[in-house]
């Protein structure tokens, strides 16, 4: 956890230094849908993907003339999956069958972004971009899934692509890999579970 906050502090310092270099800062609301799953360290039971959602504030800091910048913000995310615990005797013997996991996070993404801004005026109407970087996720709440015990925070990596319309609307799609455990099983040692998922998001920047 200490390492997480150290990385956040360094990134915040970088953003603060960027403002002094006349970078363009914009922000606005964002909403989206996720297709999420939980990835076991070892494949023991069937896990079905589930539909989640996210919403929050998206911020963009772009450096004029070069197309590079930063994308960050604060988001609420609902993740999870459907796990068929009953396929394994260790849980079936306790009467545990199929359960749906709901995980609620506050997420802070810090992404590097490259946007094509030199297209002879076309960028005023549509400008494609790519992005990638870490996501720091803090667990706010979860439903009761008896085989699991949970961690309070995790780190993910995400990447994706999108396009900007009329210098206001941004539509993007991406994938996130959980790099640390979201939860682990109580009965089986060293069996950790991480988040994975696709996302589609729409933002309006002022």
C-alpha positions as CSV (number, residue, x, y, z in Angstrom):
1,X,0.0,0.0,0.0
2,X,2.9,2.4,0.8
3,X,4.3,1.8,-2.7
4,X,0.9,2.6,-4.2
5,X,0.8,6.0,-2.5
6,X,4.4,6.7,-3.4
7,X,3.7,6.2,-7.1
8,X,0.5,8.4,-6.9
9,X,2.5,11.2,-5.2
10,X,5.1,11.1,-7.9
11,X,2.5,11.2,-10.7
12,X,0.7,14.1,-9.0
13,X,4.0,16.0,-8.8
14,X,4.6,15.3,-12.5
15,X,1.1,16.7,-13.3
16,X,1.7,19.8,-11.2
17,X,5.0,20.4,-13.0
18,X,3.2,20.0,-16.4
19,X,0.9,23.0,-15.7
20,X,3.9,25.3,-15.6
21,X,4.7,24.4,-19.2
22,X,1.5,25.8,-20.7
23,X,-0.1,22.4,-21.3
24,X,-3.8,22.4,-22.1
25,X,-6.0,21.1,-19.3
26,X,-9.6,19.9,-19.8
27,X,-12.0,17.8,-17.7
28,X,-15.5,16.5,-17.8
29,X,-18.0,13.7,-16.9
30,X,-17.5,10.2,-18.2
31,X,-19.7,7.1,-18.3
32,X,-19.2,3.6,-19.6
33,X,-19.9,-0.1,-19.6
34,X,-17.5,-3.0,-18.7
35,X,-17.4,-6.7,-19.5
36,X,-15.5,-8.0,-16.4
37,X,-14.2,-11.3,-15.1
38,X,-12.2,-12.6,-12.3
39,X,-9.0,-14.5,-13.2
40,X,-7.9,-17.3,-10.8
41,X,-4.2,-17.9,-10.4
42,X,-5.0,-21.6,-11.3
43,X,-8.0,-22.7,-13.3
44,X,-10.2,-24.6,-10.9
45,X,-13.8,-23.6,-11.7
46,X,-15.7,-22.0,-14.5
47,X,-16.0,-18.2,-14.3
48,X,-18.5,-16.3,-16.4
49,X,-18.0,-12.7,-17.5
50,X,-20.4,-10.1,-16.2
51,X,-21.6,-6.7,-17.3
52,X,-20.4,-3.8,-15.0
53,X,-20.5,0.0,-15.3
54,X,-18.4,3.0,-14.4
55,X,-18.8,6.7,-14.1
56,X,-16.7,9.7,-12.9
57,X,-14.6,12.6,-14.0
58,X,-12.0,12.3,-16.8
59,X,-9.2,14.8,-17.1
60,X,-6.8,15.4,-19.9
61,X,-3.5,17.3,-20.0
62,X,-2.1,17.7,-23.5
63,X,1.2,19.4,-24.5
64,X,0.6,21.7,-27.5
65,X,2.1,20.8,-30.8
66,X,3.5,17.3,-30.0
67,X,0.3,15.3,-29.4
68,X,1.5,13.8,-26.1
69,X,-0.2,14.2,-22.8
70,X,-1.7,12.6,-19.7
71,X,-5.1,11.2,-19.0
72,X,-6.2,10.9,-15.4
73,X,-9.3,11.1,-13.2
74,X,-11.5,9.6,-10.5
75,X,-14.0,6.9,-11.3
76,X,-16.5,4.6,-9.6
77,X,-16.4,1.1,-11.1
78,X,-18.6,-1.9,-10.5
79,X,-16.8,-5.1,-11.4
80,X,-17.1,-8.8,-10.7
81,X,-18.1,-12.2,-12.3
82,X,-20.2,-15.3,-11.8
83,X,-18.2,-18.2,-10.3
84,X,-19.3,-21.8,-10.3
85,X,-17.8,-22.9,-7.0
86,X,-19.9,-26.0,-6.9
87,X,-17.7,-27.6,-9.6
88,X,-15.1,-28.3,-6.8
89,X,-15.8,-30.7,-4.0
90,X,-14.1,-28.5,-1.5
91,X,-16.9,-25.9,-1.9
92,X,-19.7,-28.2,-3.0
93,X,-19.3,-30.2,0.3
94,X,-20.2,-27.0,2.1
95,X,-23.2,-26.3,0.0
96,X,-21.6,-23.5,-2.0
97,X,-22.7,-23.4,-5.6
98,X,-22.8,-20.7,-8.2
99,X,-22.3,-17.2,-6.8
100,X,-22.2,-13.7,-8.4
101,X,-19.4,-11.4,-7.1
102,X,-19.9,-7.7,-7.1
103,X,-16.9,-5.5,-6.4
104,X,-17.2,-1.7,-6.0
105,X,-14.1,0.4,-6.6
106,X,-12.9,4.0,-6.5
107,X,-10.4,4.0,-9.4
108,X,-7.6,6.5,-10.2
109,X,-6.1,6.0,-13.7
110,X,-2.9,7.7,-14.8
111,X,-2.4,7.1,-18.6
112,X,0.0,8.4,-21.1
113,X,-1.8,9.5,-24.2
114,X,-0.9,10.2,-27.8
115,X,-3.4,12.1,-30.0
116,X,-3.0,12.8,-33.7
117,X,-3.3,16.5,-33.9
118,X,-1.6,17.4,-37.1
119,X,-4.1,16.3,-39.8
120,X,-4.4,19.5,-41.8
121,X,-7.5,20.6,-39.9
122,X,-9.3,17.3,-39.8
123,X,-8.4,17.0,-36.1
124,X,-11.0,19.8,-35.4
125,X,-13.7,17.2,-36.3
126,X,-12.2,13.9,-35.5
127,X,-8.8,13.0,-33.8
128,X,-7.8,9.4,-33.0
129,X,-5.7,8.6,-29.9
130,X,-4.1,5.8,-28.0
131,X,-3.5,5.5,-24.3
132,X,-2.0,3.2,-21.6
133,X,-0.8,3.2,-18.0
134,X,-1.6,2.1,-14.5
135,X,-4.9,2.2,-12.6
136,X,-5.0,2.4,-8.8
137,X,-8.2,0.8,-7.5
138,X,-9.5,1.0,-3.9
139,X,-12.2,-1.4,-2.8
140,X,-15.3,0.5,-1.5
141,X,-17.7,-2.4,-0.9
142,X,-18.5,-6.0,-2.0
143,X,-21.3,-8.5,-1.6
144,X,-21.0,-11.6,0.5
145,X,-19.2,-14.4,-1.4
146,X,-18.3,-16.8,1.3
147,X,-15.2,-18.5,-0.3
148,X,-13.4,-15.1,-0.7
149,X,-11.5,-12.8,1.5
150,X,-10.7,-9.4,0.0
151,X,-7.8,-6.9,-0.3
152,X,-8.3,-3.2,0.2
153,X,-6.5,-2.0,-2.9
154,X,-4.9,-3.2,-6.1
155,X,-3.0,-2.1,-9.2
156,X,-4.0,-2.7,-12.8
157,X,-2.6,-1.8,-16.2
158,X,-4.8,-0.6,-19.1
159,X,-4.4,0.3,-22.7
160,X,-6.8,1.2,-25.5
161,X,-7.7,3.5,-28.3
162,X,-10.4,6.1,-29.0
163,X,-11.3,9.1,-31.0
164,X,-12.3,12.7,-30.2
165,X,-15.2,14.4,-32.0
166,X,-15.3,18.2,-32.5
167,X,-12.7,18.6,-29.7
168,X,-15.4,17.8,-27.1
169,X,-16.6,14.2,-27.2
170,X,-14.3,11.3,-26.5
171,X,-15.2,7.7,-27.2
172,X,-12.8,5.0,-26.3
173,X,-12.4,1.3,-25.7
174,X,-9.7,-0.5,-23.7
175,X,-8.7,-3.5,-21.6
176,X,-7.4,-3.7,-18.1
177,X,-5.2,-6.4,-16.5
178,X,-5.2,-6.7,-12.7
179,X,-1.5,-6.9,-11.7
180,X,-2.2,-7.6,-8.0
181,X,-4.8,-9.7,-6.3
182,X,-8.4,-8.4,-5.8
183,X,-9.2,-11.3,-3.5
184,X,-8.1,-14.8,-2.5
185,X,-9.8,-18.0,-1.4
186,X,-10.1,-18.8,2.3
187,X,-9.8,-22.6,2.0
188,X,-7.0,-22.9,-0.6
189,X,-3.7,-21.3,0.1
190,X,-1.9,-19.2,-2.5
191,X,-5.0,-19.2,-4.8
192,X,-5.4,-15.5,-5.7
193,X,-7.9,-13.8,-8.0
194,X,-7.3,-10.7,-10.2
195,X,-9.6,-8.5,-12.1
196,X,-9.8,-8.5,-15.9
197,X,-12.1,-6.6,-18.3
198,X,-13.0,-4.7,-21.4
199,X,-14.5,-1.2,-21.2
200,X,-16.2,1.2,-23.5
201,X,-16.5,4.8,-22.3
202,X,-17.8,8.2,-23.4
203,X,-16.6,11.5,-22.0
204,X,-17.5,15.2,-22.6
205,X,-14.6,17.5,-21.9
206,X,-14.9,21.2,-21.2
